[in-house]
Amino acid sequence: MRFLACLFAALAAAWALLPATAQADELRPGYLELTEQSQGVWQLSWKQTFTKPPAETPAPPLIPEPCDFEADPQIGAAQGAVIGSATLRCSAPLGGQSIAMPGLIGQSDMLVRVQPLGEPVQALRLTAKEPTAAIAAQPDTFQVLRTYFIIGVEHILAGWDHLLFVIALVLLIKNWRAVILAATAFTIAHSITLAVAALGYVGLPQAPVEALIALSILFLALEILRPEGEKLTLTRRFPWVVAFLFGLLHGFGFAGALNSIGLPEEDILAALLAFNIGVEAGQLLVIAVLLALLAVLRRMAVQALAPTVRFSAYGIGIIGAYWLVDRVIA
């Protein structure tokens, strides 16, 4: 039992401390855009992100079969990414053809946008496991839904500041019904601000938004660490209200990240809906795993539950404070 409790505590600490060296609110997949300028003439541009500068110039995308490069692609590096562009001449429509990006590794991915003249934009996705995507002859909304749903799931699982907020919420509340209510309030709130910001009705500068998101994480960590005997605060009495208010703030963070990859003009609402559902699905997955782990600990090593929660809260609070200072002085 003691070994299980120590193992759980170590895992919780590692989980909490891992993102301290990572970018906090990142939704930066690479992108590849293929836009038809005139009949048979396409402009190709792409960005491939990296954590370590490549030793050699990466290869350009593998273009559809009926196309040829008009001239050698222009490839350079800037701000942690390889940037490239080229003009293609294509002898036939691209429907039914494929496009690929060699050199994707690990968890890297790439959002592909194909814009034929007078036809809807297609949204595709490339990964290290599936670096090739087929260009549809007749694109449909389901394609957009699938792509942005996956992006939403990935963002909540890889966007450490939003994820730490959800983890802190679970550790603060513990009761699964109250957790689900608070998580739902958080989702509704960030969906509202995400939609109005992504549609251009309201906008906030990203720097103060990111700093306040870090502050929200620190705030929840401090609430977790309050002694049990103290008078119940508003956060402990009505956690769903606090989750809703902070959710409005986090929605602007989601919007800033989503704007970095763009939305398909013909399917903006579908893309927003799919992204939100993906975020919610990833969020519920994290909540389910945490509640299950807490239930196991409560059943098999209840004496270790409180120290484990406090230990995790210290880790979350330290990270939140670090992000807050880093984002204020940046």
Buried (B, 14 or more C-beta within 10 A) or exposed (E): EEEEBEEBBEEBBEBBBEBEEEBBBBBBBBBBBBBBEEEBBBBBBBBBBBEEEEEEEBEBBEBBEBBEEEEEBEBEBEEEBBBBBBBBEBEEBBBEBBBBBEBBEEEBBBBBBBBBEEBBBBBBBBBBEEBEBEBBEEBEBEBBBBBBBBBBBBBBBBBBBBBBBBBBBBBBBBEBEBBBBBBBBBBBBBBBBBBBBBEEEBBBEBEEBBBBBBBBBBBBBBBBBBEEEEEEEEBBEBBBEBBBEBBBBBBBBBBBBBBEBBBBEBBBEBBBBBBBBBBBBBBBEBBBEBBEBBEEBEEEBEEBBEEBBBBBBBBBBBBBBBBBEEBEEE
